[in-house]
Amino acid sequence: MPFKELARIDKLVHEPARLAILNALAACNVAEFLFLQEMTGLTKGNLSCHLSKLEKANLVSIDKHFVRKKIPQTTVRITPEGRAAVQNYWKNLDRIRSSIENLKD
């Protein structure tokens, strides 16, 4: 049944904030932290927390460095595993949606 499959969907990716982060990164490959914050509408703390979870799962990589030796800059990049997770998430969701639609017929 497609409804049981919904309960087994990847919860790490499915969480709305992480889904927004991963989809934003999938569109641009790499983003500066403040740009990603603006794109997702998350607070700094919330974005940081979700990025830590995604980094721990190897779905994103985070690079902290300094620009001109003084200005801290954090960039976030989607990993190949992260890109695959997003693509797989949408493919599964489309398949489940299609199965549910077919139940109506």
C-alpha positions in Angstrom: 0.0 0.0 0.0 1.3 3.5 -0.9 0.3 4.8 2.6 2.8 2.5 4.3 5.5 3.7 2.0 4.8 7.3 3.1 5.7 6.3 6.6 9.0 4.9 5.4 10.1 8.0 3.4 13.5 9.4 4.2 12.8 11.6 7.3 16.2 13.3 7.3 15.4 14.7 3.8 11.6 15.1 4.4 11.9 17.5 7.2 10.8 20.9 5.7 13.8 23.0 6.6 16.3 20.3 5.4 14.3 19.7 2.3 14.5 23.5 1.5 18.2 23.5 2.2 19.0 20.5 0.0 16.8 21.7 -2.9 18.4 25.2 -2.7 21.8 23.6 -2.8 20.8 21.2 -5.6 19.9 24.2 -7.7 23.2 26.1 -7.1 25.7 23.5 -6.0 27.4 25.8 -3.5 26.0 28.7 -1.4 27.3 31.1 1.2 25.7 30.6 4.6 23.9 34.0 4.6 22.6 33.5 1.1 21.3 30.1 2.1 19.7 31.7 5.1 18.0 34.2 2.9 16.8 31.5 0.4 15.3 29.3 3.1 14.0 31.9 5.5 15.6 30.1 8.5 17.2 31.8 11.5 21.0 31.5 11.8 20.7 29.0 14.7 18.1 26.9 13.0 20.0 26.8 9.7 23.2 25.9 11.6 21.5 23.1 13.4 20.0 21.6 10.3 23.3 21.9 8.4 25.0 20.0 11.2 22.6 17.1 10.8 23.0 17.1 7.0 26.8 17.3 7.3 26.8 14.4 9.8 24.8 12.3 7.2 27.3 13.4 4.5 24.6 15.1 2.5 26.4 18.5 2.6 29.9 19.7 3.2 30.7 22.9 5.1 33.8 25.0 4.6 34.6 27.7 7.0 37.4 30.1 6.0 38.4 33.8 6.0 38.2 36.3 3.2 41.1 38.7 3.1 42.3 37.2 6.4 39.7 39.0 8.4 36.1 38.3 7.2 34.8 34.8 8.2 32.9 33.0 5.5 31.0 29.8 5.5 30.1 28.0 2.3 27.9 24.9 2.0 28.1 22.5 -0.9 25.7 19.6 -1.6 27.6 16.3 -1.9 27.0 13.6 -4.5 25.2 11.6 -1.7 23.0 14.7 -0.9 22.1 15.2 -4.6 21.2 11.5 -4.9 19.1 11.7 -1.7 17.1 14.6 -3.0 16.6 13.0 -6.4 15.6 9.7 -4.7 13.2 11.6 -2.3 11.3 13.2 -5.2 11.2 10.1 -7.2 9.8 8.1 -4.3 7.3 10.8 -3.5 6.1 11.0 -7.1 5.8 7.2 -7.2 3.8 7.2 -4.0 1.6 10.0 -5.2 0.9 8.2 -8.5 0.0 5.0 -6.7 -2.5 6.9 -4.5 -4.0 8.6 -7.6 -4.4 5.2 -9.2 -6.4 4.0 -6.2 -9.1 6.5 -7.1 -9.6 4.9 -10.5 
